[in-house]
């Protein structure tokens, strides 16, 4: 029986699907190498306009790039030192939360008959000793020693990528010839976006700290720091913090007051998302929320927390680059990307 020849269009789509699957698998397998490289490129793009301004006033590029590397290292160290006590405080609260959950489950077992087996299984999953559960979840000394070289290697890859990209950025972009202005415009867009979002998140963190202090919620510094960090992961971060504040409110307060912490944070986050960010970031960089949500999910699945951090700047960079190429190309019709 004679075979019908395959359609060129079908073959092309099949090859495209295979290439996408192979690329995603390669990105997943090369996580330890590619994740710090992409993070270094993102930070370098954010700092690139500053390096350009320093070079205009006569500061050598190598000095500016090295200063940026040192500044990034200092910021990372300060962030780790600042979050250390906060993380320790959060870990100390885990046993208390477990005991509270066990108490609620026991009340439910008393009120609703026939659920003893379910409640017992859940109680056993929570563990009889909260401290033991936390200790088992924490890495041992051997695990920490095993992870240290890997972390240092990734830190070295991140620093090398950041330094050498800033040092040779002009040479790299010169290879693009006519597209160099579009690349620089995309860099400025990402830098403006990242710096502005960082300032907005810092303001949100301070506001959450002040509000939680006023209502008497324990560990307001923890909630302010969590609001600052989690707001970088759009949608998923605020939802997680609302759930955490709901648990904290139920543990510390009684009655309707237990719902005040998540409700106040929801109002603050709503104000930030609907009024502050659009007015400061501008309409030009607004992206379809579905694209933002899917890119963050994909980044978290692909590279974990690092992927969640770099996914949105990469999306902003690609969007700004395509917009700049469209605006500068005389052959492409001007069809403005509508914001969602």
Buried (B, 14 or more C-beta within 10 A) or exposed (E): EEEEEEEEEEEEEEEEEEEEEEEEEEBEEEBEEBBBBBBBBBBBBBBBBBBBEBBEEEEEBEEBBBBBBEEBBEEBEEEEEEBEEBEEEBEEBBBEBBBBBBEEBEEEBEEEEEBEEEBEEBBEEBBEEBEEBBEEEEEEEEEEEEEEEEEEEBBEBBBBBBBBBBBEBBEEBEEEEEBBEBBBBBBBBBBBBBBBBBEBBBBBBEBBBEBBEEBEBEBBBBBBBBBBBBBBBBEBBBBEBBEBBBBBBBBBBEEEEBBBBBBBBBEBBEEBBEEBBBEBBEEEBBBBEEEBEEBBBBBBEBBEEBBBBBBBBBBBBBBBBEBBBBEEEEEEEEEEEEEE
